[in-house]
Structures are given as structure tokens and as C-alpha cells.
Amino acid sequence: MPNPYYNPNNLVASALARAADVNRELEKIKQAFAKLPEPATIPIGSEGTPRYIHIAFADSADGTANFTTGSQGARAYMGLETNSTSETPSAFAEDYTWVRIRGADGEDGEPGGDGLPGSDGLDGVRVEIRYIRSFPEPDPAVGRTPAGTSTTRPSGVPPLWQTSALINADDTLASAWEDWERISVFPPPTAYDPTITYYGGMQALHEGGTYILIVGSSTGNAPTGTAQANSYWDVIAAPGADGNPATPPSAFTATIDLTNSSTGANLRALADAAGYTGHSDATITFRVPASVTINGAPNGGIAIDTGTWPTSSYTIALSVQVMNGGVVNGGGGAGGRGGSGRAGTKGGAGGDAIYQRVALAGVTVDSGGILRGGGGGGTGGAGSQTVSGGELYGSAGGGGGGGRPNGAGAAGGTTFATFTMASSGTAGTPTSNGAGGAGANEAGQTGGTGYNGGMFAAVGGGSGGAAGFAIRRNGYSSPVTNNGTVSGTVG
């Protein structure tokens, strides 16, 4: 006869059972147990011994796999031990009648399509920005807390610079510090002071005029105090007020011989030193004699700058003659800095041998004379980076070499984890290009070698700094007579 308490809905082999179906059967079993008499109320025989029902669970039809009398967990079979005289459940599977209570897993469905790939990220890192005030560009930031820096913007007069780096969750560096970036302007101009150092781009007031420094830095070299520029300062606003013109002086005529210089020469400044007032016509021949070498300042300086002249008021006739044995070289471009986990920076441009701000009556290079643009600086070697074990590693590129004749070699980059600095490039000389420095490797990443600086009037290695001009005319005329060596563009 059918069980009066529990009538199962038998599952068909290989059929899929929904969770609702299984739960329904379990509920019926639970209700059936609730209807059974208490064990103590079922007397058997004359002794009146109680009988017990015990439940077990397993993962096989015979109850031997993963057998337990405890919690069901994810087991698929339930066993019933009935009419037991012991309050303790049997530990033997054969004492139970087994029934499946969880259906077999269904077949896997068709795989879904791939989702769009997410962007890679770095676990546990943050960006930290640090600041410093300084008139010149600060030295490259190194270490966890670069010297003189702060995480807030300090007050003060010098320009404000900032750099940034990635910081790990344990407050250690995850990358090298970026190159410094100036984020504020220079302070307003004040009266020129010969005791302080001025830096390129700073302005000063002097004898009624306003001037801007055009070299990297200068101490004790005053502006002209007139409407004319010199080798250090350009004119922002000329001094003086309108008034009745004075009687112009007689025309100025001279031949001026240049002397050796490693920072270039300004023709207007030389003329002023020889007695030219700027208030008359001028006919001047500037000569570079035998055994005299004029080099533009390192890192792209101009060798001969014509300076500014009063061409709108007076007739100005200037000539340049490079005599037998005289040499004029534009400054060599600086090498580019090696990359820290990224590409190196491009080398600096070479300087011009002659830079015109006015027309020239003529440029003559005698037999045995030399006029050459500076070589460009070599590009810094490239670094690379990788993530391994959740940590960021990066190789560093070597510094680029300086261009001929005097371009500075650049510093190599720094690796991320060990802070090992790659080799610096060497400076260019009048007889050799600056050599690029060797890279530094890290975690299987290879740091690239820096590129060599350029020959005279040649681009720096690695598509580096541009070559300097032999003569940069800037739209002004300058007939050229060449019987010696002219290297570089004339245009």
C-alpha cells in the first residue's frame, strides 16, 4: 500500500531537476517525519522498548561515499535507519535505506561571448606630487623624500617647480620621479643688483629700462642701460623719454679683432666697448684672427651674435671676416636624459656659428678659416617597465652624448626598484662626439644605451637635437665669400 505520510514524485533518469522541485520533495519529507509518533510512544513487544529513526547523508546510492550523520551539506543522498533500539545513529551505511534527494547536475550551456577587455591597472599605488621653489631648475629628484621638497606648495619668491612619482601601499617608491616642471612665473622685475645671480628669463630694471636675461645665468654682468641689447640682456623697454634730438655724432668706423671666447661674442657689445654710442652711422669690420677660436656657450650657445643696431635711424654696415687659422663654432647641443622606465628625452639643438639680428654687408671665410654650426645632442636611451608579483619594475636608459664642440653629456635614468642609475653620456669636444652612456637593467628589462652627440652641423644620434646653422640669417641679407670651411646651413 502507498505510504500514508509520503508519496514521492519519482524523478526520471537523466531529467533535469529544478531547485524548486527538490525543495518541494524535501518539504514533503519533513512533513512526513512530523507526522510520525514520538519514538518513546511506539512500544514493541512485552518489554515496551522504544524504537528510533535516524538520518544520514552521503554522495552515493549505497551510502558509502562521503557518509555522515551530521549536516547534509551538498550531499545528494539521504539514508533512513528505522526501528532502531539505540538513540545513537548507526555508523554503518548498510543500516540505512538510501534515496536521492538532489538531482544530477545538468549539462553545461553554451559559453558566453568574451566581454570587452578592461584596462590594466597597478594594485596598491598612488601618485604623489612634491614641490620646491628655486630660480634654476632643481637637480633631479631622488629618494623617497627628495631634498628640499614638500607635498604642499611652499611660499616664497622663486619660481615653483613640481614633480611626481608612483608610491606603493607600503609608502615606498614604485617609480622614479618625473622631470621637474616649472608651474609659476618669475617674480616682477626689480632694480638690477650686481651681487645676485640672475637666471634665463628673469627681468631687471636698470637706468630707466627693463631688460630680460638671455643666457642661462649671470652674475655681475649689467644691462646696457640704453635701447640696445648686449651678450646677456635683451631690451624689454628702452629707457628715457621723448625730447628734442641732439646733434648726432660723426660716423663710427672701425676694425675690431675678436679674441678667444668659450661663451660666444656679441658684435654690438664689442662695438660699444670700442666707443660706438649707438647714435651715428657705423661701418665696422669684425675679424677672427689666426689662432682665435670663438665657441658658442655649451648646450647650444651662439658663437657670434650680431646684437641689435639702430638701423632705422642710421646706416649700419657690418662685415665679418674669419681669417686663416680663425675658428668659429656654434655651441654643441646637450645630450638628452636617459629614460626611467620610459623613453629618453631628445638631445638639445646645436648652436649657430653666426646669428643675425641685422643685415650684414658680407661674411668672408678666408682659406684656412673655419665656420661651423654646433652638433646636436644625442637622445637619451630608453627604459622599459613591467609588473611582476604585483610590484612595478623598470629599467633605465643611458644618458645621451653631447654634440661637438662642447655639448654636455646627460645623466642616465634610474631604475624603479633598486634606484640604480644608468651611465651618463660624455661631453662633446672639438675633436670627438660625446658618447652615449650604458643603460641599467632590472627584472629582465633592458635599459637602452644613450645615443652619441652629433658632429659639427649634424643632428644628434637617435633623431636627437637639431644641427646648428653656419649662418642663421633670420630673413636678413649676408653675402658669403667662402674660401675656407663652412659647415652647416646658410639660410
C-alpha positions in Angstrom: 0.0 0.0 0.0 1.2 3.6 -0.5 3.0 5.3 2.3 0.3 7.3 4.2 2.7 10.1 5.0 4.9 10.5 2.0 4.2 9.9 -1.7 7.2 10.9 -3.8 7.2 12.2 -7.3 9.8 9.9 -8.8 12.5 11.6 -11.0 13.0 10.3 -14.5 16.6 9.2 -15.2 18.7 11.9 -16.9 16.0 14.5 -16.3 16.9 18.0 -15.1 15.6 18.8 -11.6 15.0 22.4 -10.7 15.8 23.6 -7.2 12.1 24.2 -6.6 11.3 20.5 -7.4 13.9 19.3 -5.0 12.8 21.7 -2.3 9.2 20.6 -2.7 10.2 16.9 -2.1 12.3 17.8 0.9 9.4 19.7 2.4 7.1 16.7 1.9 9.7 14.5 3.7 9.9 17.0 6.5 6.1 17.0 6.9 6.1 13.2 6.8 8.6 13.0 9.7 6.5 15.4 11.7 3.5 13.0 11.5 5.4 10.1 12.9 4.8 9.2 16.5 7.5 10.0 19.1 9.9 7.1 19.5 9.0 6.6 23.1 5.4 6.1 22.2 6.0 3.1 20.0 6.0 0.0 22.3 7.3 -3.1 20.7 6.9 -6.5 22.5 6.2 -7.1 26.1 9.1 -5.2 27.3 7.9 -1.8 25.8 11.4 -1.0 24.3 11.4 2.4 22.4 12.4 2.5 18.7 14.3 5.3 16.9 14.6 6.7 13.4 18.0 8.1 12.4 19.0 10.1 9.2 22.3 10.1 7.4 23.6 11.7 4.2 26.1 10.5 1.5 27.2 11.1 -2.1 26.4 7.6 -3.4 23.4 5.3 -3.7 24.8 2.8 -1.2 25.8 5.5 1.3 29.5 4.7 1.3 30.7 7.8 -0.4 31.2 10.8 2.0 28.9 9.3 4.6 27.8 11.4 7.6 25.2 11.5 10.3 25.8 15.3 10.6 24.9 18.2 8.3 23.8 17.4 4.8 26.0 19.9 3.2 25.9 19.4 -0.6 25.4 15.6 -0.4 23.0 14.1 -2.9 21.6 11.1 -1.0 19.7 10.7 2.3 19.6 7.4 4.3 16.9 6.4 6.9 17.6 4.0 9.7 14.2 2.9 11.2 13.1 0.8 14.1 16.5 1.3 15.8 16.7 0.4 19.5 19.7 2.9 20.0 19.5 6.6 20.5 22.8 6.8 18.7 22.7 6.8 14.8 24.5 3.8 13.2 27.9 4.5 11.7 27.4 1.8 9.0 25.9 2.8 5.7 24.3 -0.6 5.2 21.9 0.1 8.2 20.2 2.8 6.2 17.8 2.9 3.3 19.1 5.4 0.7 17.2 7.8 -1.6 18.5 10.5 -3.9 17.4 14.0 -2.7 19.4 16.2 -5.0 19.2 15.8 -8.8 22.2 15.3 -11.0 23.8 18.4 -12.5 22.5 19.5 -15.8 24.6 19.8 -18.9 26.7 22.9 -19.4 25.2 25.6 -21.5 26.9 27.3 -24.4 29.8 29.6 -23.3 29.0 33.3 -23.4 31.0 35.7 -25.6 34.1 37.3 -24.2 33.5 40.7 -22.6 35.4 43.8 -23.5 38.9 43.8 -22.0 39.4 46.2 -19.2 42.5 48.4 -18.9 45.4 47.2 -16.9 45.9 48.8 -13.5 48.5 48.8 -10.8 47.4 47.5 -7.5 48.1 49.5 -4.4 49.9 52.5 -5.9 49.1 56.2 -5.7 50.5 59.4 -7.2 52.4 61.8 -5.0 53.2 65.3 -6.1 56.1 67.3 -4.5 57.0 70.9 -4.8 60.1 73.1 -4.4 60.9 76.8 -5.1 64.1 77.6 -7.0 65.4 80.1 -9.6 67.3 77.5 -11.6 65.8 74.1 -12.5 66.4 71.9 -9.4 68.6 68.8 -9.6 66.7 65.6 -10.5 64.6 64.4 -7.6 65.8 61.1 -6.0 64.9 59.0 -3.0 61.6 58.6 -1.2 61.7 62.2 0.1 63.7 64.4 -2.3 65.8 67.0 -0.5 64.2 70.4 -0.1 60.7 69.3 -1.3 57.3 69.3 0.3 53.8 67.9 -0.5 52.3 71.3 -0.1 53.1 74.4 -2.1 55.7 76.4 -0.2 55.5 80.2 0.0 58.3 82.4 -1.4 59.6 84.4 -4.3 61.5 82.0 -6.5 59.5 80.1 -9.2 57.6 77.0 -8.1 58.5 73.6 -9.5 56.7 70.3 -9.2 57.5 66.6 -9.8 55.5 63.4 -9.3 56.1 59.6 -8.7 54.1 56.5 -8.0 54.1 55.4 -4.4 53.4 51.8 -3.2 50.9 50.9 -0.5 53.9 50.4 1.9 55.0 54.0 1.2 58.0 53.1 -0.9 58.7 54.4 -4.4 57.1 52.5 -7.3 58.6 54.6 -10.0 61.3 57.3 -10.5 60.4 60.9 -10.0 59.4 62.8 -13.2 61.5 65.6 -14.6 60.8 68.9 -12.9 58.2 71.2 -14.4 58.0 74.9 -13.6 54.4 75.9 -12.8 54.9 79.6 -11.8 56.4 82.7 -13.4 59.4 84.6 -12.3 58.8 87.5 -9.8 58.3 91.0 -11.2 61.4 92.9 -12.2 63.4 94.8 -9.6 66.4 97.1 -9.8 69.5 95.4 -11.2 71.8 94.1 -8.4 75.3 93.1 -9.5 75.7 90.9 -6.3 72.9 88.4 -7.1 72.6 85.7 -9.7 70.0 86.1 -12.5 68.6 83.2 -14.4 67.4 82.9 -18.0 64.0 84.6 -18.4 64.3 86.9 -15.3 63.9 90.6 -15.8 65.6 93.6 -14.2 65.2 97.4 -14.2 68.3 99.4 -15.0 68.8 103.1 -15.6 65.2 103.6 -16.7 65.0 100.5 -18.9 63.6 96.9 -18.5 65.7 94.0 -19.6 65.4 90.2 -19.8 68.3 87.8 -19.3 69.0 85.7 -22.5 71.7 83.3 -21.1 71.4 80.5 -18.6 72.6 82.5 -15.7 74.7 85.6 -15.0 76.2 87.5 -12.0 77.7 91.0 -12.3 77.0 91.5 -16.0 74.8 94.6 -16.2 72.3 95.5 -18.9 73.4 98.3 -21.2 71.1 101.0 -19.7 70.3 102.0 -23.3 67.9 100.8 -26.0 70.5 98.2 -27.1 70.9 94.6 -26.1 74.2 93.0 -25.1 75.5 89.5 -24.8 73.5 88.9 -21.6 70.4 91.0 -21.8 67.7 91.8 -24.4 65.6 95.0 -24.2 62.0 94.8 -23.0 61.5 98.6 -22.7 64.1 101.2 -23.5 64.9 103.9 -21.0 64.3 107.6 -21.4 61.5 109.9 -22.6 60.9 111.7 -25.9 62.7 115.0 -26.3 64.5 117.2 -28.8 67.1 115.2 -30.7 70.7 116.0 -30.0 73.2 116.7 -32.7 74.3 113.3 -34.0 77.9 112.4 -33.6 80.2 111.7 -36.5 80.0 108.3 -38.2 81.8 105.5 -36.5 84.4 103.4 -38.5 86.5 100.6 -37.0 88.1 97.3 -37.5 87.6 95.1 -34.4 89.6 91.9 -33.8 87.8 89.3 -31.7 89.6 87.3 -29.0 89.2 83.7 -27.8 85.9 83.0 -26.2 84.2 79.9 -24.8 80.8 81.7 -24.4 80.4 83.5 -27.7 80.7 87.1 -28.8 78.2 89.9 -29.3 79.2 92.3 -32.0 77.2 95.2 -30.7 78.7 94.8 -27.2 82.2 94.8 -28.8 81.4 98.0 -30.8 80.1 99.7 -27.7 83.3 98.8 -25.8 85.3 100.3 -28.7 83.5 103.6 -28.5 80.3 103.3 -30.5 77.5 105.3 -28.9 74.5 104.0 -30.9 73.7 107.5 -32.2 75.5 107.6 -35.6 76.2 105.7 -38.7 78.6 102.8 -38.3 81.0 100.9 -40.7 82.7 98.1 -38.8 84.7 95.0 -39.9 84.8 92.3 -37.2 87.8 89.9 -37.7 88.5 86.5 -36.2 92.3 86.4 -36.5 94.6 83.4 -36.7 94.7 81.2 -33.6 91.5 82.7 -32.2 88.6 80.3 -31.6 85.1 81.6 -30.8 82.9 78.8 -29.4 79.2 79.3 -28.5 78.4 78.5 -24.9 77.9 74.8 -24.1 74.5 73.4 -24.8 73.6 75.3 -27.9 75.1 78.8 -27.4 75.6 81.2 -30.3 79.2 81.8 -31.3 78.7 85.3 -33.0 75.6 87.2 -32.3 75.3 90.5 -34.3 73.2 92.1 -31.5 70.7 94.9 -32.2 71.6 98.1 -34.0 69.8 101.4 -34.8 69.2 100.6 -38.4 66.0 102.6 -38.6 67.9 105.8 -37.7 71.4 105.3 -39.1 73.2 103.5 -41.9 74.9 100.4 -40.4 77.4 98.4 -42.5 78.8 95.4 -40.6 81.2 92.7 -42.0 82.5 89.5 -40.5 85.9 88.0 -41.7 87.2 84.6 -40.5 90.9 84.8 -41.3 93.3 82.0 -42.0 93.6 79.9 -38.7 90.5 81.5 -37.2 87.7 79.2 -36.0 84.0 80.0 -35.2 81.9 77.1 -33.8 78.3 77.1 -32.6 77.9 75.5 -29.1 77.3 71.8 -29.0 73.8 70.6 -28.0 73.4 68.9 -24.7 72.6 65.2 -24.6 69.1 64.0 -23.7 68.5 62.5 -20.3 68.1 58.7 -20.1 64.6 57.4 -19.6 63.4 55.9 -16.2 61.1 53.2 -17.3 60.2 55.1 -20.4 61.7 56.8 -23.5 64.7 59.1 -23.0 64.5 62.8 -23.8 65.6 64.3 -27.1 69.0 65.9 -27.2 69.3 69.7 -27.4 69.9 71.6 -30.6 73.4 72.8 -31.6 74.1 76.5 -31.6 74.6 78.7 -34.6 78.0 80.0 -35.7 76.6 83.4 -36.7 73.2 84.6 -35.7 71.9 87.7 -37.5 69.6 90.4 -36.0 70.6 92.9 -38.7 71.8 92.7 -42.3 75.5 92.1 -42.8 77.5 93.7 -45.6 79.3 90.4 -46.1 80.7 87.3 -44.4 84.2 86.2 -45.7 85.8 82.9 -44.7 89.5 83.1 -45.8 91.4 80.0 -46.9 92.2 78.1 -43.7 89.3 79.8 -41.8 86.5 77.7 -40.3 82.8 78.5 -39.7 80.7 75.6 -38.3 77.3 75.1 -36.7 77.3 73.1 -33.4 76.4 69.4 -33.4 73.0 68.4 -31.8 72.9 66.4 -28.6 72.2 62.6 -28.7 68.9 61.3 -27.5 68.8 59.6 -24.1 68.5 55.8 -24.1 65.0 54.3 -23.4 63.9 52.4 -20.3 61.1 50.0 -20.1 58.8 48.7 -17.3 57.0 45.6 -16.2 54.8 44.4 -13.3 55.9 41.2 -11.6 54.3 39.8 -8.4 52.3 42.9 -8.0 55.5 45.1 -8.0 56.4 47.6 -10.7 59.9 47.3 -12.1 61.6 49.5 -14.7 65.0 49.6 -16.5 66.8 52.9 -17.2 68.4 54.3 -20.3 71.9 55.8 -20.6 72.3 59.5 -21.0 72.9 61.0 -24.4 76.2 62.3 -25.5 76.9 66.0 -26.1 77.4 67.4 -29.6 80.6 68.9 -30.9 82.4 71.0 -29.7 81.3 71.3 -26.1 77.8 69.9 -25.6 77.3 68.4 -22.1 76.6 64.7 -21.7 73.3 63.9 -19.9 72.6 61.8 -16.8 71.3 58.3 -17.2 67.8 57.3 -15.9 67.1 55.5 -12.7 65.6 52.0 -12.2 62.3 51.7 -10.3 63.0 49.1 -7.6 66.7 49.3 -6.9 67.2 53.0 -7.9 70.3 52.1 -9.9 71.4 55.0 -12.1 72.3 54.2 -15.7 75.6 55.7 -17.0 75.8 59.3 -18.1 76.8 60.4 -21.6 80.1 62.1 -22.1 80.6 65.7 -23.3 81.4 66.6 -26.9 84.8 68.1 -27.7 86.2 69.9 -30.7 87.6 66.6 -32.0 85.0 64.0 -30.9 81.3 63.4 -30.4 80.1 62.8 -26.9 79.4 59.1 -26.4 76.1 57.8 -25.1 76.0 56.1 -21.7 75.2 52.4 -21.0 71.7 51.5 -19.7 70.8 49.8 -16.4 68.8 46.6 -16.4 66.1 45.4 -13.9 63.8 42.4 -13.6 64.5 41.2 -17.2 64.0 44.7 -18.7 67.0 46.1 -20.7 67.9 49.7 -20.4 68.9 51.2 -23.8 72.3 52.8 -24.5 72.2 56.6 -25.0 72.9 57.9 -28.4 76.1 59.8 -29.4 76.2 63.5 -29.9 76.3 64.9 -33.4 79.3 66.0 -35.5 79.7 69.7 -36.3 76.5 70.9 -38.0 75.0 67.4 -37.7 71.8 66.1 -35.9 72.4 64.2 -32.7 72.1 60.4 -32.7 68.7 58.8 -32.2 66.9 61.6 -34.1 68.4 63.9 -31.4 68.9 67.6 -31.3 68.9 69.7 -34.5 72.2 70.8 -36.1 73.3 74.5 -35.6 73.4 76.8 -38.6 76.6 78.1 -40.1 74.7 81.4 -40.6 71.1 81.9 -39.4 70.1 84.9 -41.4 66.5 85.3 -40.0 65.5 87.0 -43.2 68.4 89.4 -43.3 70.9 89.6 -46.2 74.5 88.5 -45.8 76.6 87.8 -48.9 79.0 84.9 -48.3 82.5 84.5 -49.7 83.8 81.1 -48.8 87.5 80.1 -49.5 87.8 78.0 -46.3 85.4 75.7 -44.5 81.7 76.4 -43.9 79.8 73.6 -42.3 76.1 73.9 -41.8 73.1 75.6 -43.3 73.4 79.2 -44.5 69.8 80.5 -44.6 
